[in-house]
């Protein structure tokens, strides 16, 4: 019976978690500032090299612009991961809740009655 109750509790937690789960542990204010700076830098460099890239056609992307794009993409990946984390935890809680509930129900109905 305890497994069944624990399972229902985990399912309930999986519904509530995304509303209260926080990304603060994974995405700090400092990281937000760094992401904004990387975005602004990439934007500025895109304008700086836009004429050169348009003129050269299929020319090579300057190393400075390529590095700025890589840094921005890296930070954006961290942000996306931090935003997805509460949903991932909720999914795991839900799966565990269903497993516990099924195990609890099976144990309850398989128990000898006397």
C-alpha positions, 0 to 999 in steps of 0.5 A: 500500500505504501508503494501505491501512495508513494506512486500517487505522490510522485505523480502529483509532484510531477504535475506540480514540479514544472510550476515551481521547479527553478532553473536558478541553480543552472542559469545564474544572473552572471550567465544571463549577462554573459549570454546577453554580451555574447549576443550583442557581440555577435550582432555587432560583428555580423554588421561589421563583416556583413559587407565583406561577406556579401562582397566575397559571396562564398568566402570564409567567415572571419575567425572573430565572427566564427568564434563569437557565433560559437560562444553564443551557440554554446551559451544558448545551449546552456540556456535551453538546457536550463529551461528544459530541466524542470520538464525533464525532472517532471517526466522522471517523477511521473515515470517513477510515480507510475512504476511505483503505483503499478508495483503497489497495486500489484503487491496489494492485489497479490497479497494473501487475504485472510 
